Every structure is written in structure tokens, then in C-alpha cells.
């Protein structure tokens, strides 16, 4: 076992034991579920397994907007979501006396929709689509129609407003207080960019040496795989068919592109090997981290597990006999995007900016100027 990783894992044991011996009574469910369970998967691998990771994003954003006076109690917050952000936003609205309206992806299942409606959210769900791009474009168009009819609604813009970075500073504090200050690699799905970007930006500001490994599905425009199609892909939270301003490309050291079958192998492998029932993006992250740790065993690896596996029960876990053995899978190593190929490719991104945008923005901290009223050009494209 590498010396630095051994030290980091040992350092994490004492806070964990203390937490287990101290019961806490929370004032609201969001406080109880926002922090992840930290689970040791190996000598130099720790999984941060969330019930829904975006509670950090939603709470941080709502609190900041209320404090700045951008929204007021009783107002309706609206946004588009493929699932876990919708639930997080509905819970944040429940906590702070706000109304919630969700424009839901076709991938939102009946269980998730029922939770949203019982929480008081109103839901407009998109019809079945041929692909993720059409689903996302429909959602954005529908949100804009709602705003035209109801200017009193506040669009949360989880894809574009970097107020969603704010909440992950609290997660960074948890990581700093739990894992020893050794070289760290964070492995997680890119998605909107806020979770991986917000966590790593906050950690690097402390002076910590942190590598960021991002995961994308084939078909996502975010890191240039839009020319590919993955018919089975249901990983709406990992990639995007439209540009997201909240993705800061210059934060990422390495990018992996993973197809559905490989993500499925990782999710089934995680349950089989570690008894952890987690979502498809977590499965992809587990697969990628397994390869990364073999390549760089002297670093501690933190794997982000965004949600549980419940919404993937039928389309992933019920098909567990079809899953490949993740231990036999290896990525294709590429040096340029024109070499990209399914089912699994990896490239050293080396913190380069978005090739389609010369901007080098940094998401502001909690006390920076408000950006909530800004409408970017990417929002009006669809």
C-alpha cells in the first residue's frame, strides 16, 4: 500500500469513528442527506456516496439568492432537470418557503415525479425523445415559454449560473477536515460542471494539490464527443447536448469518455464488490477510478457517487447478468479529439480552456457579484 495513501486513509478513520458515536438531530431533511457517506473502496480510494449530491448545489444557490434579495419567500423557482437536481431544488424550496416548478426530462421516472409532487412542486415532463439532445432542447424551450408567461418566476439556470458552485465549498471543507492533506485525485461525472468544478476549485484555493478527472458520455458536446451516438445511454446527468457555461474546462486534468455498457459494468461491479448500490454515473466513476489508481497508486482518489441506484433498477441492475467484468476493461488512450472512439477513451486534457470559447471565467465565491440575471448566448441557442 503506498505510504501517502496509507496515511490519508488512516487519517480518515478517526473523524469517521467520532461521527458514528455522535447522534445529531437535524432541523430539516436536507441537513441529514447533504453530506455523503465516505466509504473506503481500496487502499487509496474513498467513495463519497450521496443520496443526492445536488442538495449542496441547491441549498447553496437558494440561500445565496435569498441573501442577495434575488428571490423572496413565496416566489416560484423554475428549472430543467433530469432528476436529482429537481429533487434537491424541491427540498430546498420546501425548507425556505419557496414554490418550485420543474421541467422534467423524459428520463424522470414515476417514483421521482411522485416525490416532487408530494413536496409541492409542479412538474411539466417532456414526452419520450429520440435522443438526449432533443429532450434537452425541448426542456430549455419550455422554460423560456414559462418565463415569458410568468416573469415573476426565477430561473435557477443550474447549467449556466455559477451560484451553484457555492454549496460545494461546504463539501470541500468536509473533504479537508476528513482526508489528510496528501496529493488528491477527484474522479466524477462532469454534468453541469458545478459539482466537480465547485469542489476542486475550492480545494485548490487552499493550496492543496488536486487533480480532476472528469467523465463524459459519448454524444456530449461538452468535451467534443457530439459526433458519436450511444443508443442505450441514459446518463443524462453526465453530459450535455448543449453548451453549459458552468463547465470550466480549464479545471480538468484528464477526461474519460465512457459508454453505457462500461458504466453499467462499473455500477454492477461496485454493488458486487463493495455492496454499494449507486447510480450509473457513480458506476462510470468507479470504473475510471479503478484504472486511474493502478496508473497512479501514490495518490489518494476520491470518487464522487452522485445518487443511489434506485432509478436505474430496471435498466441497469435487473440486467446484471449482461454486465461485463469491469476488471477486464481498459480505455483507449488518445492524444487528440479526432482519435476519440467508443466504448472507452481517455485523454490528458491538461487544464486547457474550452476549444470553442476563449473565455477563462472563474466561478465567483459566495460574496462575489451576483450573476443570476445574466442570460448567456448558450441558453438561447436551442
Secondary structure, DSSP 4 states (H G I P E B T S, - for coil): --HHHHHHHHHHHHHHHHHHH-----SSHHHHHSSPEEEEEETTEEEEE-SBTTHHHHHHHHHHHHHHTSS-TTPEEEEEESSHHHHHHHHHHHHHT-EEEEEE-TT--HHHHHHHHHTT-EEEEPPP-SSHHHHHHHHHHHHHHHHHH-TTSEE--TTT-GGGGTTHHHHHHHHHHHS-SS-EEEEEE-TTSHHHHHHHHHHHHTT--EEEEEEE-TT-TTTT-TT---TT---TTT--SS--TT--GGG-SEEEEE-HHHHHHHHHHHHHHH---B-HHHHHHHHHHHHHHHH-TTSEEEEEE-BBSGGGTTTTGGGGGG---GGG--PEEESSGGG--SSEEEEE-TTPPPTT---------TTSPP-TT---GGGG--
